Amino acid sequence: MSSQDIVTRTDRHLMATYARAPVAFVRGDGARLWDADGKEYLDLFACLAVANLGHAPRAVAEAITAQTAKLFHVSNLHYCEPQMRLAEVLCERSFADRVFLCNSGAEANEAAIKLARRWGHANGGQRFEIVTALGSFHGRTLATLTATGQEKVRVGFQPLPGGFRYVPYDDLGALDRALTDTTAALLLEPVLGEGGVVVPSPEYLTGARALCDERGILLVLDEIQVGMGRTGTLFAYEQAGIVPDVMTLAKALASGIPIGACLARADVAAAFDAGSHGSTFGGNAVAAAAAVKTLEIMTAPDFLPDVRRRAARFRAGLDRIAARSPAVRGVRGVGFIQGMLLSEPGAPIVTRCLERGVLLNCTADTVLRFLPPLVITEREIDQALAIVEEVLSS
Ligand SMILES: *Cc1c(COP(=O)(O)O)cnc(C)c1O
């Protein structure tokens, strides 16, 4: 079946919730993808920071196959070993003592919001408000689109749940004024992803941590896009020199199998008891087995140092393009999440790169967002960036 057939028949019956480029992929390997017409692409997008280990990573595929041969799913009224292993490794490799498993990023943030409210009710009673940043993105459920600091995701969905307040990102003064004795939690992305790859000043997260400590407020970090090695450390907070109280993960956690996780310190997690939250598929055995293998690969001693080395080469390449291209105003990012600021809308550049066989994305109108698989090779980096530069200069 051709790409065009798949596009036409899909658009006939799926709800039109996405603005898609007319290409259908059938196969992937590392940082390469092939469409239904046999055309090859270099991937600088990784299915939006999901395919951090590249496409169809063999070891994860084998872990999934081994699990599906035994058992697909176990209800949360019983126990299963993959769930146990995933919770163990997440707590071993992070600040957390406890994990709630679910199926997506929005659900992970929904769990964090519910946990913060329960914690607020249990600790003094009057804390319920969640403070979030303008320009943030936290998901598409009613609570998480309300948490999201962007008006466009809310259009037509009113009435929205109450108890959310917004502050400008990277502004400690505004944060200081917004946190009150009714605030339960501050929910922040360590780097704004959808908001245009905005890296806060080094003192922002340490300052936010200090304000939360002073006022007895939970700091919740949304690492759904920037966690799982994306910034060069397993979690972005490690580079900020702070520890959150709660953290959410999803996207790359199981290398492309749907999963989400809300991690917390023991005393915060204690606000949930039996019956206070749940999910039928949360901690599904196949998804958990894929996540365990993903974490095993990412925490091998050489993996992240090598990611940092190749990410530095990638960034140097972007900086060189910026210096030579009048249309580029700057480059910002950490590790393998990088944004190239243009002086014009980026959508036509994305379309021309796609035609030339390079996948990338544009966010906040004028920011080309680069999220390559963390396993992209030096040669693939050089090839892909050469094409991006040709498109920018044509
Ligand atoms: C993608 C994303 C989400 C939502 O995840 P879904 O799996 O699409 O629900 C939430 N927060 C951030 C920072 C994200 O990038």
The ligand as a Gaussian input file, in Angstrom:
#p B3LYP/6-31G(d) Opt

LIG

0 1
 C        4.233000      14.898000      25.579000
 C        4.194000      15.602000      26.872000
 C        3.144000      15.415000      27.777000
 C        1.920000      14.595000      27.449000
 O        2.221000      13.264000      27.196000
 P        1.115000      12.325000      26.476000
 O        1.755000      10.959000      26.519000
 O        0.945000      12.861000      25.090000
 O       -0.126000      12.407000      27.252000
 C        3.207000      16.065000      29.002000
 N        4.253000      16.847000      29.316000
 C        5.288000      17.046000      28.474000
 C        6.425000      17.917000      28.884000
 C        5.290000      16.447000      27.222000
 O        6.291000      16.676000      26.376000

